[in-house]
Amino acid sequence: MFDEFNRDDDRGQVGIGTLIVFIAMVLVAAIAAGVLINTAGFLQSGAEETGQQSSDQVTNRLQVVSAVGEDIGSNGVDTVRITVKKAPGANNIDLSTTTLQFVHTSGSYDLVFGDYNTDAGSIAYGTVGGSDGSDSFGVVDVQDEDDSIDADTNVVLNDPADRAQIILDTSSITGGLEEGDTATIQINTQSGGNTELRLVVPETLSGTSAVNL
């Protein structure tokens, strides 16, 4: 007996509409996969960049070796010399792109790199704008084997053994640091590394030509 429901030679046909839907689904899946891959790559790149910047902020900073007050007169300490070096693990640090924020009871002052006149042996603050050193700081080398700290060309700490002095004309910035005065200095490198220094002037300056701050 012929069984019309059990034929081995039956063939199904797929309509053109079903085929179009299938192709569309494949295309959508491919596009979605591409978006996900691009997004993952973007997020990974952003995370790596953020991580590097955070690392630079922690490591690429200056370390203060000492702070000395000089040129002591009727107004107190007129000059401050801050000896600095690279912090452990820091890359090269360009002091010409470093900024200082000087906070005193008289106000807050933002200082940028000025210059150092090696021929005259004095700080040439006027190269920044203020002719009196009220908006800038100078840099001189203390220890430097390869002349990387030379204000005529560059002022870069490129070796752990390098030492430089940041020089502030406090007589022009605040009118001098008097006996018992305090001030806070934030030293910010180009990478965002931050070093905080607190200056404390002794209660008496009588008979001294230089003091540790």
N, C-alpha and C positions, 0 to 999 in steps of 0.2 A: 504494500500500500504506500502511496506517495505521501510523504510527510512534508508539508510545506513549511513547517516550523524548524526543521532540522536539515538545512541545506548547507553543505560544506563550501559551496562555491558562491555564497553571498558576499557581496562587496559593498562597503559603506562609502558614501561620498560626503566630503566636507564642503560646505557652502563657502562662497567667496567672502561672505560677511564674517564667518568664524575665523577664516584665515587672516583677515585684516585685523580683527581683535587680538589674535595671537601675536601678530607682528608688532602691534602697538604696545602690547604688554611687555614684549622683549625690549623694545626701544625705551620704554619708561624705566624698566629695571636697569638698563645700561646707563641711562642718564643719571638715575638716582645713585648708582654705584660710583659714577664719575664724580658727582657732587660730594659724596661721602669721602672719597679718596682725597679730593682737593681740600676739603674742610679739615680732614685729619692732618694733611701735610701743612696747612696754614697754622693750625693750632700747635703742631709740633715745633714749627719754625718760631712762632711767637713765644712759646714756652722756653725754647733754647735761648732766644734773645733776651727775654726777661731774666732768665737764670744767669746769663753772662753779665748783664747790667748789675744785677744784685751782687754777684761775686766781685765785680769791679769796685762797687761802692764799699764793700767790706775790706778788700785787700789793697786797692790803689789809693792809699792814703799816706799822709805824712806822720812821722813820729817826732815829737818834740824831745830834744836832748837837754836843752837848757834855755832859760830866759834871763837876761841880764838888763838892768837899767843903768844908763850912763848919762853923762852931761847933766849932772845934778846941780841945780841952781836954786834961785829964789822961787821958781815955779814948781820945784820938785824934779822928777825924772823927765828929761826932755827927749831922750832917745831910748828905744827898746830894741835889743838884739835877740832874736829867737833863732837858736840853732836847731836845724831839722835834718832828718834823714828819711829814706824810704822805710815804710813799715815792712816787716817781714812778709815776703811773698808778693810785694807790690811790683808792678811793671814800671817802666820809665815814667817819671813824673816831671812834667814841664811846669816850672814855677811861673812862667810868663802867662799861663792860662789859669793859674790858681787865683782865687779870690779870698779876701778876708772880711769878716764882719766883726767890727770892734764895738763892743757894747760897754758903755761907761755911764755913770750917773748923769753926765752931761748930754747923753744921747747915743744913738746907734749910727755907725759910720761904715760904709761899704768901701773897701780899698782894693785897688787892682795894681798889677805890676807896673812900676815906673821904669827905672833904668838905673844903671850904675856907671858913673863916669870914671873909667879906670885910669885915664890920664890925670885927671884932677884929684882922683882918690876920694871922691865925694858922691853922694847920691844925687842924681839928676831927676828930681821928682817932676820937673816941668814938662817932661815928655808925655805925661798922661793928660794934662790939662791944668791942674792946679799947680802954680809955680812955687807953692810953699810946702808941698808934701801932705796936704790935708786929705787928698783922695787917693794916695798911692803908697806903695812900699817899695823899697829897694832890696836887691839881693846881691850878696857877695859870697865867694867861695871860701870855705874853711879847709876842706880836704877834697881834692879832685885830681885824679891821676891823668885824665885824658882831655882836660879843658872843656868838658861838657857844660860846666857852669861858668859861662863867659857872657856877660850881658851884651857885649858887642855882637855876638852871633846867636847864642842861645843860653838858656838857664835850665838845664835838664839834669835831674838826678838819675843816673843810669847805672849806678853800682851801689851795692849795700854799704860800701865804705865811704861813699860820697857824703859830705857834710856841707851845708850851706846856711847862711845867716839871712833871715828876713829882718829887715831894718825898718822900724817905724819912727817917724818924727812926731812923737806924742805932743810936743810943744805946739805943733800946728794943728793936730787933730783935736786935742781937748784943752790946749793951753798948759799941758804938762800933767804928770801924775803926782799928786801931792802925797804927803805922809799919811799912811793909813788907807789910801785909795785902793779900790779893787776894780778890775776890768776883766771882761771875758772876751776871748778871741775865738771865733770859729774859722778854721782854715779849710777851705773847700777846693778839692782838686777838680780837674776837668771831668773825671769819671764819676764824680759825685761823692768821693770819699771825704769823710768829715772828721776833723780832729779838733777837739775843744781844749783850750788852754785858759786857765784862770791866773791872772796876774794879781799879786798882793804886794803892795808897797809897804816896807817896814814902817813902824810907828815913828821912827826918828831917822832922819837922813843926815843929820849934822856930822860934819867931819868925814863924810864918805864921798868917793868919786865914782863908785860903781856898787850896785847891790844885786843880789839874786832876787828874782821876783816869783 
